[in-house]
Amino acid sequence: MGTLLAKVRRDLTRRPLRNLLTLIGIIVGVAGVVSISSSARLIADAQRTTYTESQQADLASFATGLSPTTRDLIERQPNVTAAETRSVTFTRFDSGVGWENVRLVGVESFDDLRLDVVELVSGRFPGRGEIAFDVSTREIAPVDIGSVVGLQDGPNDDVNYLTVVGLTRSPATLGAGLLNRATAYAPTDTVWGLTGRASDNFILVRVRDQERASQTSSDISQLLAKRGASVSGFDVRDPEVFVGSRELGTLLLLLSVFSYLGAALSSVLVANTLAAVVGEETSQIGVMKSLGGRRWQIVLTYLLYASILGALGTVVGWAAGVVLGREITAYLTNLTGLQEPRLGIAPREAGLALLVGTLVTLTASVIPVMFKANERVAPLLSAPGVRSDGTNRLLRWLTHPLARMNSAMVVGARNALRRPARTISTVIVVTVAVAAFVATQSLSRSVSETVDDLYALYGADAWVSFQQGVDRGLATDLELNPWVVQAEPWTSASGSIGTTRTDIWGMPARDTLYDYRLVEGRWFTMTDVRTAVVTSNLAAELGVRVGDVRQLDVGRQRETIHVVGIVNDSSTYLGNAATGKVFMNVSDVSRLRELGQRADIFALKFTSPDSAQVDLAMASIEEQLRPLGPVTYASYADQESSRQAINVLTLMLNAMVVVVGAVGMAGIINTLLINIAERRREFGVLRAIGAGSRDTIMVLVSEGVLLALIGLIAGVIVGYPLARLLVSITSQELFELTFQLSARSVATTFVVALGAVAAASAIPGLVAARIRPIQVLRYE
């Protein structure tokens, strides 16, 4: 046994570079799977932590006419555990580099917060004349403690200056970089002074039984209505959904696909290496058997070698995966305002690490070892070496044109196919890496193109909304503004059909600022009452067809609607948890919202869609409507926010592709190093007959490039269905995507991959160039 252990120790130290590449493969495979698994678990924990520790509200709504006793009245209601009111306004601020939008929240006492508790990151909470910004504000503007910012509702309004005294983290709120809007906090009296109000306008409620939350919101609305206050409709928190949960879930699902691809690639890499080790030591196995070595002793020797590599790779990969998972979680929770959970060790991740690292490594080594251990001694000791390719006429014919260019290239190209099994495994690694890259580029382009196409449905350059409805005749006044070409009154609401949440949009029947795309049926007309058009994704979710009748719930109102059409429109805003949309006459939705002849949103078409012109136009609108307290949204800014979310998706996927690509590069380098070890005497002969270092490197580079070229072609072929799969997964989880795969992306893949492989192949080439002929030939 001591002799066998000595041999294992020698095998571990004799091939340092090859063993290192094998370890890297195991580590990458284990780390990828563990990091994604731990991220999914930690983000779920983050949601629970945020809800518990920040006392996240279950109901939230804007309101008017709130009195100082409102909180006490609401807390007396059954199923209510806590209630708070705040003063919220939408304005803009300037930190010295330009104006940015901000949601300013007025809080009576930061020390006594009971709901949506704000976390202080640095500094202190603000007092009179002071302000604290969410830490994510730094993504769009430079705000530091001690700096002074100016707040202004419109270009002609007075500028109010406040001192920044703290940086906070807002619970369950998307970061400023994604929303393109900051969040800030100030004392209530400071916000009242800025807005001219004398009461709060926002209600937060936490309930005891979340299944009765909708009924509780209706009861609170009725209670406030009796006391002269009005509520614009409560947003009811879904316990299973948090802001951005759908987007994060989709991202983690896609990352899981790539992590398992990486694990599969690392398994192929390990199997390739161990098969080569056993192949190299064929004669040693023969000697061991001839000296009386038993089959189990031979198998145990190589399994011990493989298990040491597997155990070391598993431990390091698990540790790296835990750290990487923590970093991914921190990055994603910062984007969504979730509190980072405490680090914990889960048995599931440890089990995955053992499965991917140790068990896969041992399984990969069993087959070649058992095969060799079962052979007779004579064939093992004959050691015929690497077979020649001279009889392969097809290969000679294919590589003949290279002979006119460079003889070293011919040698390298023909060497690439001398070990068919090894060639196939290497090509598989390259194929999967290339397919992952092609699929990622296709998904990114599909998402980007689809978002642009969906925004093209809406012809409005901006929207102006009001916390309470205003007369729909305001559209005529808006069209008198020299910046405005067209204005349309819309009404929005959140509702549900059964248990499926949906957005509801009330529009004019002859809407010209929405380019609907009918899939089935028709659009509603001016005379239609209680009719609706639904989006195709909502119709698919509910099994709705044209002509069906459904019950639509909006707050405490229930409406029986007749579906007359289905349109293709999957557009949604970031963080939205609703499924699809319901389009109805603006008068029907206003009635459901109890707004009468009023609307709460006006779609605006300006004289120019240029962003600078749109900003000037919105400033003019804000000045015109200042007494009504408008909030304006630019279409280009909303689209930019969506692009930021796409960039996050692309960044994370590209990171995984880099990992998969690294495994692919390691696979090619590993194969070339194995080939060098097998053909050391051949390289010695090549050097002895006059081949220089450049020729030796060219042999290895040509060999690697040929392997990569085969893998590239196969990768593009495999990448197409993989891209289709990823686009399909994303379509099911987010919104329907239009598949895109450009020839330019494929061409870029070829150029980048071939260049990278050529550079990577030079490393084994340098190793081969250092072989001294006298040493290897003397051995012979």
N, C-alpha and C positions, 0 to 999 in steps of 0.2 A: 504493500500500500504506500510505503514511503517513496518508492520509485515512481509510482503513478502520480503522487502529489508533486514530486520534483518535476516531472514532465509537464504537469499543468502549470506550475510556476514558470517554467521555461517558455511555454507557449504564450503566456500572458506578457512576458517581457521581450520575447523575440520579435514580435510584430507590433511595435508601439503605434505606428501611424494607422495601420489597418484596424487594430483594436480600438483606437481612438475614434475612427470613423464609425465603427460598429456601435460603440457607446453613444456617439452623437445620435445615431439613428434611433436607438432605444430611448434615449432621453427625450428626443423630439416627439416621438410617438406617445410616450407616457405623459409628457408635459402638456401636449395639446389636448388630449382627452380629459386629463384631470382639471386643467384650467377652465375649460368650457363647462364641465360638470359642476365645478365649485362655483363658477360665476352664476349659473342658473340658480343654484341653491342659495347663494348669498344675496342675490337680488330679490328672491322671494322673502328671505329673512329681512332684507332692508325695507320691503313694503310693510311687513308686520311691525318692524321696529318703529318706522315713521308714524304709522297709525297710532301705536301705543304711546310712544314717548312724546310726540308732538301734539297728542290729543287732536288728531285730524278730525275736522268736522264731517258729519254725514250729510248735512243739508247746508246749502249756501245760496243766497239770492240777493240781488239789488232790491231796494225798497225805498219808498218815499213816505214822509209823514211819521217817521219813527219818533217816539217820545222817550224820555229818560227811563220810563218804567217798562219799556218794551221787553227788556231781558227778563225781568221778574215775571211778566205775564207769560212769556213763552216757557219758562222753566217750570211753571205750574201745570203745564200740559202733560197728560199721560205719555209715557214713553220718552220724555225728554230728560236728559241728565244734565245738560249744560247749554247755555246760550250766551252769545256775545254779539255786540254791534260794533261796527267800525265805519270809518269814513274813507271811502275809496274814490280816487279821481284819476283820470288819465290826462297826463300833460306831457311836457317835454323839458329836457334839461340840457345844459351846456357846461361841460367841464373844461372848456378851452379849445376843443378841436371840432366843434360843430354840434348841432342840436340832435338829440336822440330821444325817442319815445320812452316814457316811464309810467309805470303803474304805481302811484303813490298811495300808501295805506296809512291812515291816521289811527293811532292806538292811544287809548286813554292812559293806560299804565302798563309799561312793558314788564314790570315785576309781577303783575297780577294776571298775566295771560293764562287762560285756561284752555283755549281752542286754537289750533294752528299755531302752536308755540314757535316763535322765531328763535333760531339758534344764533348766538353771538359768536362770530369767528374771531374777531379782533376788535380792539377799541372798546367802546361802550355804547349803550343805547342813547338815542338823542333826547335832548331837552328842547325847550322853546328856541326856535330859530336854528335848529340843527336837524340833520338828516343822516340816516344810515342806509347804505346801499347793499343789495344782495351781492355777494362776492363774485358772482358770474357776470356782473356788470362790466368787469374789467375786460371781458371778451369783446365789447363794443365801444368802450370809452375808458380813458384813464381816470379812475377815481381813487384817491388815496386819503387816508385819515389826515385831517388838517387842511385839506384843500377846500375851496369854496366853489359851489356850483350855482348857476343861475337857473331858475324855473320860470317858464313863460307859457301861457296857454296859446297865444297867437302872436303873430309878428308885430301887431300894433299894441299888445298888452304890455303892462309894466313887467319888468324882470325882478323877481324876488330872489335874494341871495341867501343860501343856507350853507352852513359849515358841515362838512362830512366828519362825523365823529366815530363811526363804526362800520364794520363790514359784517353782514349776516348771511345766514343760509335759510331760504324760505322752504318750508316743508312741501313736498310733492308739487313743486313748481318747475317747469322747464327753464333751463338756463337762458340768459339773455342772448347768447350767441345763436341759439335755435329760434327763439321767439322774435329776435330782432327788436326786443323791447326789454328795458330794465325793470326791476322791482325795487322799491325803496320804502322806507318807513320814517315817520315823523310823529310827534305828538298830535293828538286830535285837534287841539286848539290851533296849532300851526296850519294844519290842512284846512280847517274851517276859515282861517284868515286868508288863505290862498284862493279858496273857492267861493267865499261869501256865504257859505251855508252855516246853519246854526244847529244842525242835528246830523247824526250818522245816516248812512244810506246803504249799509251792507249788513246782512244777518248771517251768523254762523250758528249752527245747531248740531249737537251730538245727541244721538238717540240710544236708547237701551236695547231695543230689538230692531235690528236692521231690516228684517223682513217686513216690518210695518212702517218703514221710513216714508214711503210714498203717501200712505194715509196720514201720517203725522204732518207731512208738508201741507196737505190739503187743509187739515185742521188749523194749522198755524195761519195759513192764508185767510181763512174765514174769520179767525179771531182778530187779525190785524185789520181786515176790511171793516169790521164792525166798529173799530176805533179810529177810522179815518185814514189808516195807513194802507198802502197798496204794495204788493209784491209782484215782481216781474216773472215769477216762476222759479221754483227751487230746482237747483241742480242736485240730484240725489246720487250720492256716492255709491258705486258698485263695489262691494267688498272684494270681488275678484279682480278688479281692474284699477289701475292707478294711471296717472298721467304718463303717457308714452309706453304703457305696458305692451300694447300690441306691437309697436315698433321694436321694442327691446326683445320681445319674445321671438319675433321674426329674425332679428339679427342673431340671437343665440342659437336658433334652429339652424340657420345657415352656417354659423361657425361650427356647430356640431358636425355637420356634413364634412367640412374640411378637416376637422380634428380626427375623425375616423379615417378619412383618406390618408392623413399623415401617419396614423397608426398602422394602416395597412402597408404603406410604403416602407416604413421602418421595419416591418416584419419581413418584407421581401429582401431588404438590404441585409438584415441579420441572417436570413436563410442563405443568401448568396455567399456571404462571408464564411459561414460555418461549413457550407458545402465545399468551398474552396480549400479551407483548412484541412478537412478530411481528405480531399483529393490530393493535396500536396503530400500528405503523410501516408499515402497508400502503402509505400514500401515499409514504413515504420510499423504500420498495422500488421503487415505480413511477417515482419521480424518478431513482433510481439506474439503472434499466433504460433509461429514456428518454435518459439522458446517456451511454449506451454501456457501462454496467456489465454484466459477463458473469455468467452464472448461478453459476459457481463462486466468483466474488468475493463475491456476495451471500450464498451459503451459507457461505463461509468466515468472513464477518463475524460472523454469528450463532453459528456453531459455536465461534469463538474466544471470544465472550462467554460461551457456555455452558461451554466447557472451563475458563475461568478460575474461574468459580463452582464447577465440579465439582472442579477440582484443589485449590482452597482448602478446600472442604468435605471433600474426601477426606483431606487432610493433618491438618486439625484433628480430624475425626471419628476417624481412625486413632489419633491421639495420645490423644484422649479415651477411645476404646475400650480401648486398652492400659492406661491408668490405671484405668478402671472395672473391667476384667477383673481387674486386680491386687487391687483392693479387694474384689471379689466373692470371689476366691480366698482372700484373707486372712480374710474373714468365715467362709467355709465350712470352711477348714482349722482355724480356731480351734474351731469346733463339733465337729470330728471328731478333733482331736488330731494331725493331719498336720502335718509340718514344711512351712512355706511355702517353695516352690521359688525358685530364683534367677530373676530377671527376664530373659527372653530374647526376641529378635525372631524371629518365625517367618514364613517366606515365605507361608504359607497365609493369615495374617491380612492381610498386605500385598496379596495377590491379591484377597481378599474386599473390602478397602477400595477398590481400583481398580475392581472390578466394580460394586459398589453405588454408588460415588461418581461416578467419571469416566465410565465406559462407559454407565451408566444415564442420566446427565445428557445426554451427547451423543446417545444414541439418542432421548431424549425431545424433543430440539430438532430432529432431522433431519426428522421428518415435517412439522411445520408450515412449516419453512423451505423445504423442497423444494416443497411445495404452492404457496407464495406465489411462489417463484422461477420456477415454470413458468407462472404466469399471464401473460396479455397486459398490456401497459402500460395500456390504456384502462380496464379494470375496476379496476386498482390505483389509478389516479388519481381515479376517480369518488368513492371514499370515501363510501359511502352512510351510514356511521355505524351506530349500534346500532338494530336494527329495533324498531318499536313493537309493543306488546302489545295495541293497541286492537282488533285484529281477532280476538283470542283470546277467543271468547265464553265458553268453559268457564271460563277463568281469571277473567274478569270476574264470572261468575255465582258462582263459589266465594268470591271476595273481597268480593262486594257487602255481606254483613252487616257487614264491618269498617268500611264507609263511615259507618255510623251511630255508630260508636264514635270513630273518629279517622281523618281523611283521610290523615294521614301514614302510618299503618299500612297503608292500602290501597296507597299508592304503593310502599312498601317490599315488600309481599307480591307485587305484580305485577312489580316489578323483579327479584325473585329468579329468575324463569324466562325472562328476556329473552335470556340466553345459554345455550341448552340444553346444549351440550357442557361448558361451564364448570360449570353447575349439576350435571350428572351426576358430573363428577369430584369436585366438592366433597362431594356427597352420598355418594360412595363412601368418601371419607376419613372422614366422620362415621360412616358405617355400620360400617366396620371398627373404629373406635375404640369405638363403643357395643357392638358384638358382642364385642370383647375384654373389656370390663368385665363384660358379662352372663355370659360364659363363665367368667371368673375367679371371680365370686361364686358361680356354680353349682358349680364345682369345689371351692371352699373349703367350701361348705355340704355338698356330697356327702361329702367326706372326714370332716368333723366328725360328721355324722349317722351315717355308717357306723361310725366308731370307737365312738361311743356304743352303737350297736346290737350291735357285736361284743363290747364289754365286758358287755353285758347277757346274753350267753351264759353267762357265768361268774357263778354265784351266790355265790361266796366273797367275803367282805369282806377277807380277808388270807390270806397263805400263810406258813408257817414251814418253812424248809429246813435241812438239815444237810449238812455236808461229807461225812459218811459216813452210810450208812443207819442207821435206828433201827427197833426192832420196830414192826410195823404196829399192834400192840395199844395203842400210845401214843394212838391216836385215842380210845379209851375213857377214858383218863385226862384227855385234853384236854376231853372233854365234861362232866367233873365241874367244870371251871372255871366260875364263875357268869357269866362274860362270854360263854361259848361255847354256841351253840345246837346246832351240828353240826360234826363233824370227820371228814375223810375222808383216808385214806392214798393218796398218789399217788407214782408213780416217774417220773422224767424221764430221757431219754437223747437223744443225738445219733447219728444213723445215716445210712444211705444205701440207696437202692434203685438198683442199677446205679451210675451216676455222679451221680445226683441226691441232694443232701443233704436231709435231712428231720428235723424234730423228732419225738420219740416220747414219747407220754404213756401211762403205765399208770394206769388208774382202776378203781375198783370197778364191777362190771357194773351194779349198781343205783345208779349215781351220781345224786345229786339236786342236786349243786352245779354241774352242767354241763348246760345246756339245749340238747342237740344237736338239729340240724335236718336230718332225713334228706332226702336228695335221691333216693336209690335204695337198695334193700336194707333192712337192719335193723341194730340195735345188737347188740353181742356180749352173750352171756349168761354166767352164772356157770360153766356147764359147758363153755363154748367154750375150746379150747386152740389156740394158734397161729393164732388168727383176728384179723382187724384191720378197723378202719373207717378210711378215708382221707378227707381233705378233697377237695373238688371241684377245687381248683386243682392239687393233687398228682395227682389222677386224670387231669386234662386234660394235664398235663405228660408223664405216663408212658403215657397211653392205656389206663388201667386201667378195667375194668368189674367189676361185682359178679360174683363167681364166679371171678375170675382168681387165679392163684397167682404170687407174686413172692418173690425172695430179698431179705431184709432184713439188712444188715450193721450190727452194733453193736460197735464196737471190734474185738476178735478173734473175736467170736461171729457166726455166720451162721445165720439162721432162715428157714425156708420158711413164709410166711404165706399164709393164705387170706382174700381180701378179701370180707367179707360185707355191707358197707355203704359208702355215700358220704354225707358230710355237708357242709353249706354253712358253712364256718368259715375265713375268711381272716385271722383275727387273728394278729398277730405282734408281737414287741417290736422296738423301734428298734435298727437295726444288725444284725438277724438276716439271715443269708445263706441260710437253709434255705428250701426250697420246700414249703410245706404241712406237714401233721401226719399222724402215724399213731397211732391210738388202739387200745390193747390192754388186756387184763386186767392189773391191777397185778401179779399173780403172774408173768405171762409176762415183763414188762419187768424185774421184780426178778431173775428168773432170768438174763435176758440180761446184766444188770448185775452178776451174781454177788453179789447182795445177800441171797439166801435169802428169809427171811420178813420182810425189812426194806423200808422205803420211805425216800425222801430228802426228800419234800415232803408237807406236810399242809395241805389246804384247810380254811379255817375260816369258819364263819358265826357272826357275833356277834349279840348281842341288839339292837344298833342299828347302822345303816350310817353314822351321823354321824361325820365325820372325827375330831372331838375324842374321841368315845366309842371309835372304832376305835384311836386312839393309846393310850388308857388300857387297852383290852383287850390290845393287843400288849405293853404294858409288863408287864401281869400274866402273860402267856404267857412272856415272856422271863425273868421272875423264877422262874416255875415250872420252866422247862426249862434254867436256867442251867448245870447240870453238863454238858449235852449240846452247848453252844455253838451255840444256834440263831441263824438269820438270818431276820428277819421282813420281809415286804413287804406294804404296804397297797395294796389295789386302787385306792383313790382317788388315791394318789400315783403309781402306774403310769399311770393314766389321765391325770393331770395332765402327766406326762412326754410322753405321746403328743400332748397338746394343745400342748405347747411346740414339738414338731416341726411340727405343723400351722401354728402361728403363723409359723414360719420360712418354710414354703412359701407361706403367704398374703402375708407381707411381701415376699418376692422377686417374686411374681407381681404384686402391687399396684404395686410399683415399675415393672415393665415396662408395666403398664396406664397408669400416670401418663405414661410416655414416649410411648406410643401416643396417649393422650388429648391430650398437648401438641402432637403433630403434627396431630391433628384440629383443635384450636383454631387452630393456625397456618394450617391450610388455609382455615378460614372467614375469618379476618382477612385473609389474602392475597387471597381472592376479593373481599371487600368493598373492599379497597384498589384492586384492579384495576378494579372497577366504578366507584369514585370517579374514577379517572384517565380512564376512558372517558366519564364523564358529568359532567365538571367544569362544562361550560356549562349542563347541566340543573340542577345544584345552584346555579349562579349565578343562573339564572332563578328558581328556587324561592326563593332568598334575596331577590331583587329584588322579588318580588311579596308580600313580607311574612312569609315563613316564618322563624321564630326558630331559635336554636340547638337548642332542645328538639325542635322539629319535625324538624330535619335529623337529629339523633341518633336520633329515633324511626324515621325512614325506614330507616336502616342497621340498627338493632336489630331491626326487624320483618323485614327481609330475612334477617338472620342467623338469627333464630329460626325462620323458615319453612324455611330450608335444614336447620337442625338437627332440626326436627320430622320432616321427611321422612326424614332420616338415622336418627333415633331409631326410627321405625317399621320401617324396613328393617333397622336394626341388631338390634332384638329378634328379627326374623324370622331373620336370619342367625346371631344369637347362639345360638339354640337348637341347631342342628346343630353349631356350633363347640363349645358346651358338651358336647354328646354326645361329640364327638371327643376333647376333653381328658380327660373322665372315662374314656373307653375306653382312652386311652393310659396314664393313671395306673393303671387296673385291671390292665392287662397288665404294668406294670412293678412295682407294689407289691402290691396286693390288690384283690379285686373290690369295686367301689363301687356303692352304690345311688344312682341319679341323683336329684338334687334341684335344683329351680329354683322359687323362691317368687315369688308375685305381688308381694310386698313388695320384693324385690330389683329387679324390673322397674320398679315405681313409683318407687323411690329413684333408679334410673338416669335416668328421665324428669325428675324434679325437679332433680337435681344437674346433668344435662347442659344442660337449658334455662336454668337459672340461670347456669351458667358461660358458655354461649354469649351470653346477653344481656349479661353483663358484658364479655366479650371484644369483642362487636360495638360496644360504646360507644367503643372506641379509634378505629376508623375513623370513627365518628360524630363524634368530636371533631375529627378531621382535616377532615371535610367541613364542619363548622360554622365552621371558620376560613377557608373560601374567601371571598374578597372579590368580590362581583358585578362591580364595575367592571373588575377585572383580566381575568376570563374573558370578559366580554361585549365588552370592548375588543378582545380578540383576534379575536372574530368580526367 
